[in-house]
Amino acid sequence: MSSLSAHKVRAILAMLGVFLGALAFTGVQHVSKIMVRQAEMETEKLGPNLYSVMAGQIRFRRSGGVRVSGSVMNFTLADAKAVIEGVPSVLEGAPFVLRTMQVRGNGNAVNAKVMATWPNYQGIRNFHPASGRFFNWSEVDNRAMVCVLGQKIAERLFGSSEKAVGQRVYLYRANFRVLGVMETKGRDVSGDDQDEFMFLPVTTFMRRASNQRWISGVFLRLSKDAGLEAVGESARSILRQRHKIEDGQAEDFSTFSPKDAIKLQRQALALMTTLGAITSSISFAVGGLGILSIMILVVRARRVEIGIRRAVGGRRRDIVRQFLFESGLMAGIGGACGVAMTVIVVTIGCSVAGLPVIIEPGSLVLTLIGTGVLGIAAGAYPAWQAANIEILDVLKS
């Protein structure tokens, strides 16, 4: 300890590589687990066992979000009902139309995603009103001019969700009475902020707001034991037959499960984890070489001390233990500082970013053990050198 404290800069430089290696290794491991858990939480926001069939082609982003391209106008309510009734393992379904439109109210105007659907949408997507109520089946049948707002839309138009209930909002010249405001939900795995949605009956939107016959797709709630591949094949078979798509022709619709987006996210995270492991391995190697070089210098600088200890009865193994302890201590301190920094950064960063805080004790302990072993391995050769110094040569000099 006296030797390390007498040469602080040298010791700190030797520890720095191990510190960076421990920080990189534990940091990447924790970030990967946090992002996977975040994706799972976003999937839960979409609804239990959700499956979607949508008009057009779905494209996955590297971030795991999705976008729909190749808009078509031949997906109908009859197609949605055929899928709901014909696909096995489907417990219920809700057709929907999704459009981005300007919503006006209380002298304000905002862009919102308009979701026109059925009342059972709230159960399928696990998304319910925080105040007021959702529209019912009678209002769907009667094409009632009613709507439900997302939290952010209500706040931007009326200042608060409580003030929005009972007010009027406008899509073009059509006015709708606000029945309720949805609970706060945030972004889902598809990348959409569900608090910026406006919900209304699908029949109202199709006949009294946009005068269209097509829909954007259908949400399905599957049974827990449903096989996604079987569900997808059945849905594609039904729609290919209804849309008269021959073998070899491209489909004008897409099937989507949140697990597909999570799978892409996991692939991106696996690549990041691999790169992080390579980076941390390089840092550990640099740290090990740093300790090795420092310990070789230490042995040369302390030849007199070693010779005197041997002369008064010190054994070779005592010398070996001393230098292995010093190298292991330097690596251990560097690793402990790296692990501590990881815990601090993960805790503060996740709290600020609103991500789940995950600390893996097993990974931290493994890193500490690994850095200790690295230090002992790096100090093995210098310790051997120290133990084999000739006593007479030292005393003569």
Stockholm file with secondary structure:
# STOCKHOLM 1.0

chainA/1-397         MSSLSAHKVRAILAMLGVFLGALAFTGVQHVSKIMVRQAEMETEKLGPNLYSVMAGQIRFRRSGGVRVSGSVMNFTLADAKAVIEGVPSVLEGAPFVLRTMQVRGNGNAVNAKVMATWPNYQGIRNFHPASGRFFNWSEVDNRAMVCVLGQKIAERLFGSSEKAVGQRVYLYRANFRVLGVMETKGRDVSGDDQDEFMFLPVTTFMRRASNQRWISGVFLRLSKDAGLEAVGESARSILRQRHKIEDGQAEDFSTFSPKDAIKLQRQALALMTTLGAITSSISFAVGGLGILSIMILVVRARRVEIGIRRAVGGRRRDIVRQFLFESGLMAGIGGACGVAMTVIVVTIGCSVAGLPVIIEPGSLVLTLIGTGVLGIAAGAYPAWQAANIEILDVLKS
#=GR chainA/1-397 SS CHHHHHTHHHHHHHHHHHHHHHHHHHHHHHHHHHHHHHHHHHHHHHCTTEEEEEESEEEECTTSCEEEESCCSCCCHHHHHHHHHHSTTEEEEEEEEEEEEEEEETTEEEEEEEEEECTTHHHHTTCCEEEECCCCHHHHHTTCCEEEECHHHHHHHHSSHHHHTTCEEEETTEEEEEEEEECCCCBCTTSCBGGGEEEEEHHHIIIIISCCSCCSEEEEEECTTCCHHHHHHHHHHHHHHHTTCCTTSCCSEEEECHHHHHHHHHHHHHHHHHHHHHHHHHHHHHHHHHHHHHHHHHHHHTHHHHHHHHHTTCCHHHHHHHHHHHHHHHHHHHHHHHHHHHHHHHHHHHHHHTCCCCCCHHHHHHHHHHHHHHHHHHHHHHHHHHHTCCHHHHHHC
#=GC SS_cons         CHHHHHTHHHHHHHHHHHHHHHHHHHHHHHHHHHHHHHHHHHHHHHCTTEEEEEESEEEECTTSCEEEESCCSCCCHHHHHHHHHHSTTEEEEEEEEEEEEEEEETTEEEEEEEEEECTTHHHHTTCCEEEECCCCHHHHHTTCCEEEECHHHHHHHHSSHHHHTTCEEEETTEEEEEEEEECCCCBCTTSCBGGGEEEEEHHHIIIIISCCSCCSEEEEEECTTCCHHHHHHHHHHHHHHHTTCCTTSCCSEEEECHHHHHHHHHHHHHHHHHHHHHHHHHHHHHHHHHHHHHHHHHHHHTHHHHHHHHHTTCCHHHHHHHHHHHHHHHHHHHHHHHHHHHHHHHHHHHHHHTCCCCCCHHHHHHHHHHHHHHHHHHHHHHHHHHHTCCHHHHHHC
//
